[in-house]
Amino acid sequence: MSTSNALQKLIFDLLVADAGVGAVVGDKIYDRPSATVAAPYITFGASDFVPDDHECIDGRVETIQLDVWSEAQDGKREAKAVVDAVRACLHDATGNLTVGALVTMRVALARVFDDPDGRTTHGVIQIEAEIEEEVA
């Protein structure tokens, strides 16, 4: 398993286990949802990393985007509730990776806005994780 996949699995496991997240989306957290999934739900979006090597330690800072999708017709309330639940779950979260070691994880950005389709509210949460990588 790659370091990036290990981080995504940890984030997924934390979100699924969190009662606050479960209260707003249940277990609807996907890497790639089917076309028939009913909102609200969370998907994994773009990810990237930059090397963050230190003396004797190979590392990276990885950013993973989570996308929140809501079709509630009463405004942005539902999407904001999901974004807030995700932030509460993941900001300063700890856990074990199957590859590498998590040093820190934090929510670096959260946004809620109208999607261009005119009916969906879209939330974006960017999580930054500092990871010590295993050296082969």
C-alpha positions in Angstrom: 0.0 0.0 0.0 1.3 3.5 -0.8 1.6 6.2 1.8 -1.2 8.2 0.1 -3.5 5.2 0.2 -2.7 4.6 3.8 -3.6 8.2 4.7 -6.9 7.9 2.8 -7.7 4.7 4.6 -7.0 6.3 8.0 -9.2 9.3 7.1 -12.0 7.1 5.9 -11.8 4.9 9.0 -11.9 8.0 11.3 -14.9 9.5 9.5 -16.9 6.2 9.5 -16.2 5.7 13.2 -17.2 9.3 14.2 -20.7 9.7 15.6 -20.9 13.4 14.5 -20.1 12.6 10.9 -22.5 9.6 11.0 -25.3 11.8 12.3 -25.2 13.9 9.1 -24.1 11.5 6.3 -24.4 8.0 7.8 -21.7 5.9 6.2 -21.9 7.7 2.8 -18.2 8.3 2.3 -16.8 7.4 -1.1 -13.8 7.4 -3.2 -16.0 7.2 -6.3 -19.8 7.2 -5.6 -22.3 5.6 -7.9 -24.6 7.9 -9.8 -27.6 6.9 -7.6 -26.2 7.9 -4.3 -28.5 10.3 -2.5 -27.1 13.5 -0.9 -25.7 14.4 1.6 -22.5 12.5 1.2 -18.7 12.9 1.2 -16.2 12.0 -1.5 -12.4 12.0 -1.7 -11.2 14.6 -4.1 -7.8 15.7 -5.3 -4.6 14.9 -3.3 -1.0 16.0 -3.6 2.1 16.0 -1.5 5.4 17.8 -1.2 8.5 16.2 0.1 9.4 17.3 3.7 12.7 15.6 4.4 14.7 16.4 7.5 18.0 15.2 8.7 17.8 11.3 8.8 14.0 11.3 8.2 12.2 11.2 4.8 8.9 12.8 5.0 6.0 14.5 3.2 3.2 16.9 3.7 0.2 15.4 2.0 -3.0 17.3 1.2 -6.2 15.5 0.7 -9.4 17.2 -0.4 -12.8 16.0 0.8 -15.9 17.1 -1.0 -19.3 17.4 0.6 -22.4 17.2 -1.5 -25.8 18.5 -0.4 -29.1 18.9 -2.3 -31.0 20.4 0.6 -33.3 23.1 -0.7 -33.1 25.3 2.5 -29.7 26.8 1.7 -26.3 25.8 2.8 -27.2 24.6 6.3 -26.8 20.9 5.6 -23.5 21.2 3.8 -22.1 23.5 6.6 -23.2 20.9 9.2 -21.3 18.2 7.3 -18.2 20.4 6.9 -18.3 21.2 10.6 -18.6 17.5 11.6 -15.7 16.6 9.4 -13.5 19.3 10.8 -14.4 18.3 14.4 -13.4 14.7 13.5 -10.2 15.3 11.6 -8.6 18.4 13.0 -5.6 17.4 15.2 -6.7 13.7 14.8 -4.3 11.0 15.5 -4.0 7.4 14.2 -1.8 4.8 12.9 -1.0 4.5 9.2 -0.3 1.1 7.6 2.6 2.7 5.8 4.7 5.5 7.4 3.8 7.4 10.6 1.4 10.2 11.0 3.0 13.2 12.7 0.2 15.7 12.5 -3.1 16.1 10.7 -5.1 19.3 10.5 -7.9 20.9 8.5 -6.2 23.7 6.5 -9.2 25.0 4.7 -13.0 24.6 4.6 -15.4 26.2 2.1 -19.1 25.9 1.3 -20.5 27.4 -1.9 -23.2 26.9 -4.6 -22.3 24.4 -7.2 -22.6 25.6 -10.8 -25.5 23.1 -11.4 -27.8 25.5 -9.5 -29.2 22.9 -7.1 -26.2 21.4 -5.3 -24.3 22.9 -2.4 -20.6 21.9 -2.4 -18.3 21.9 0.5 -14.5 21.5 0.3 -12.3 20.5 3.2 -8.5 20.3 2.7 -6.7 18.1 5.2 -2.9 18.5 5.6 -1.0 15.6 7.1 2.7 15.5 8.0 4.0 12.0 7.5 7.3 10.3 8.2 7.8 7.9 5.4 9.3 4.4 5.7 12.5 4.0 3.8 12.8 0.8 1.8 
